[in-house]
Amino acid sequence: MLHHSELTFKDTDDYARLRDVLEKAGYTDKGVLEVIGVKDFPSMKGTDVQLLLRRTKDRSALNTLIRLFLIETECDTEAVKEAFHPLKPQALIEAGIVKVDGNFMTAAVKLMPYKNLYITFDLPCMLQSDSRTNYVMGIGSSTLTLANLTVRKPSRMTLDLGAGCGIHAFLAAGHSRSVIAADLNPRAVRFAEFNAKLNSLSNVQCLEGDLFGPVKGHKFDLVVSNPPFVISPEARYIYRDGGMEGDQITRKIVGRVPEFLNDGGYCQILCNWAELRGQDWKERLHKWFDGTGCDAWVLRSESLDAETYAQTWIRHTEKSEPGLFPEQFEKWMDYYESHGISSMGAGLITMRRSEGRASWFRADDAPERMDGPCGDAIVRGFGLRDFLETAADDSILLDSEFCVSPEARLERRSKPTPEGWLDESVRISLAKGLSYSGNIDHYIANMLINCDGRRKISELMNEMAQSLQAEPEKIKGSFCSIVRHLVQQGFLLPPGID
Ligand SMILES: C[S@@+](CC[C@H](N)C(=O)[O-])C[C@H]1O[C@@H](n2cnc3c(N)ncnc32)[C@H](O)[C@@H]1O
């Protein structure tokens, strides 16, 4: 339950005061990590609290903030007063940001720096309490993955569906005229509202309701969603299970979102899906997009067997009471058995509204590495797949000119032989974004190097045939399928795509 005063400041100037306090103290990702001596926030989990306390023992505003919100330890009331000056501790207590514990104060919420934002959300210990159903999660690995993959083109209106603390809405506020952060959980909406004010983001509106209910009649250029995708027999947490069977929440979003997308608008959903025994996962997902009027590209980052999946999520989110795990685990596994689920796919679904033409579906494995933001690579990936649709016929493909991507890198490993240096292996990779990589033979390497945007790929095929002393017709099939693969992964760019 929320108290009416929780997560609001009575004095609206206090939002700016709090932000000012945090900035002046140097409470930034970089500042904090330098003090505690870890490379990133996830690494904090493996660091002993005693060590963190020692590194923050000197009295300073920054050390007090780190102790309060990161280490989550009690702090001397005087130190808290000093750290937040000129903001009154009473205002923080009334807003539910800190609480009094005898002569000490502790954090009532988590408050973290993220890039140039400050984000509040629930303390992880809430997952062990009775009010855990409404738990509002913070910046998790799924959050960061979606943020990194988000298409960051200018958008007239963006929707963050299942916004939680509002992080995607705030990141989108920088490239959107207006943003709606919508969530079913009233507590999440309160956090998002508080965070929007704390970060002075006046173009973000926070709305409460089920899925698209709060945005009826709106159209968006971008919809992003990290829904409660965990596939389990439970409906314990709004943030995790969403209370629907299997992967139905994602399927529902896929089915309903087209109505809310402008032509050319993107919807990106980070999610898990069930992979059924005896059924190709791509076929199952393909059906989800029938009749949506959207092109759809599924990028699968991993597939986890049901046992590992259950174990990971139970350990990560269920109440950890001694002896409880076997019972929980069996319940989850019985659920998967009865639904014919053998594994769980995880990845990103991106849809693009394509009015007035036939739409396409593609499903690929994601690269092992992603280097930096990938939104541009997603947009480029759509352009490349559009091209591949039009060049389904080999003759059209062979009549095209390609450029090698400026991000392509080629490494040759050669060895000396009596006939001169011989390539042992040739490795290609992309240096930015969706960093696909793989081995190619030196014939393909030579073809790639010669793709300068001026020569038709059929010419390069003929040259390759000559060096192989083969008839071009003989190599045509495998040559075209390799070229398609190189286009699909972003190594070769057809005209009009940069
Ligand atoms: C996995 S959390 C994601 C939070 C945040 N967007 C992020 O990426 O870190 C899923 C969010 O969806 C919300 N949610 C669950 N069911 C919903 C529904 N039917 N309609 C709207 N939001 C829902 C939850 O309250 C939760 O905040």
The ligand as an SDF file (V2000), in Angstrom:
LIG
                    3D

 27 29  0  0  0  0  0  0  0  0999 V2000
   10.1160   -6.2720  -16.0320 C   0  0  0  0  0  0  0  0  0  0  0  0
    9.3430   -4.8370  -15.3830 S   0  0  0  0  0  0  0  0  0  0  0  0
   10.1120   -3.5830  -16.3900 C   0  0  0  0  0  0  0  0  0  0  0  0
   10.3050   -2.2550  -15.7190 C   0  0  0  0  0  0  0  0  0  0  0  0
   11.0870   -1.2360  -16.5390 C   0  0  0  0  0  0  0  0  0  0  0  0
   10.3910   -0.8740  -17.7400 N   0  0  0  0  0  0  0  0  0  0  0  0
   12.4630   -1.7600  -16.9010 C   0  0  0  0  0  0  0  0  0  0  0  0
   12.6990   -2.0580  -18.0790 O   0  0  0  0  0  0  0  0  0  0  0  0
   13.3050   -1.8670  -16.0130 O   0  0  0  0  0  0  0  0  0  0  0  0
    7.7030   -4.9840  -16.0290 C   0  0  0  0  0  0  0  0  0  0  0  0
    6.7760   -3.8450  -15.7070 C   0  0  0  0  0  0  0  0  0  0  0  0
    5.5060   -4.0830  -16.3300 O   0  0  0  0  0  0  0  0  0  0  0  0
    4.4590   -3.7090  -15.4400 C   0  0  0  0  0  0  0  0  0  0  0  0
    3.2400   -4.4690  -15.7940 N   0  0  0  0  0  0  0  0  0  0  0  0
    2.9020   -5.7340  -15.4670 C   0  0  0  0  0  0  0  0  0  0  0  0
    1.7200   -6.0710  -16.0160 N   0  0  0  0  0  0  0  0  0  0  0  0
    1.3070   -4.9900  -16.7120 C   0  0  0  0  0  0  0  0  0  0  0  0
    0.1520   -4.7100  -17.4880 C   0  0  0  0  0  0  0  0  0  0  0  0
   -0.7910   -5.6310  -17.6670 N   0  0  0  0  0  0  0  0  0  0  0  0
    0.0220   -3.4830  -18.0390 N   0  0  0  0  0  0  0  0  0  0  0  0
    1.0020   -2.5380  -17.8640 C   0  0  0  0  0  0  0  0  0  0  0  0
    2.1030   -2.7540  -17.1380 N   0  0  0  0  0  0  0  0  0  0  0  0
    2.2730   -3.9550  -16.5770 C   0  0  0  0  0  0  0  0  0  0  0  0
    5.0180   -4.0580  -14.0690 C   0  0  0  0  0  0  0  0  0  0  0  0
    4.3570   -3.3640  -13.0430 O   0  0  0  0  0  0  0  0  0  0  0  0
    6.5000   -3.6780  -14.2310 C   0  0  0  0  0  0  0  0  0  0  0  0
    6.7120   -2.3500  -13.8530 O   0  0  0  0  0  0  0  0  0  0  0  0
  1  2  1  0
  2  3  1  0
  2 10  1  0
  3  4  1  0
  4  5  1  0
  5  6  1  0
  5  7  1  0
  7  8  2  0
  7  9  1  0
 10 11  1  0
 11 12  1  0
 11 26  1  0
 12 13  1  0
 13 14  1  0
 13 24  1  0
 14 15  1  0
 14 23  1  0
 15 16  2  0
 16 17  1  0
 17 18  1  0
 17 23  2  0
 18 19  1  0
 18 20  2  0
 20 21  1  0
 21 22  2  0
 22 23  1  0
 24 25  1  0
 24 26  1  0
 26 27  1  0
M  CHG  2   2   1   9  -1
M  END
$$$$
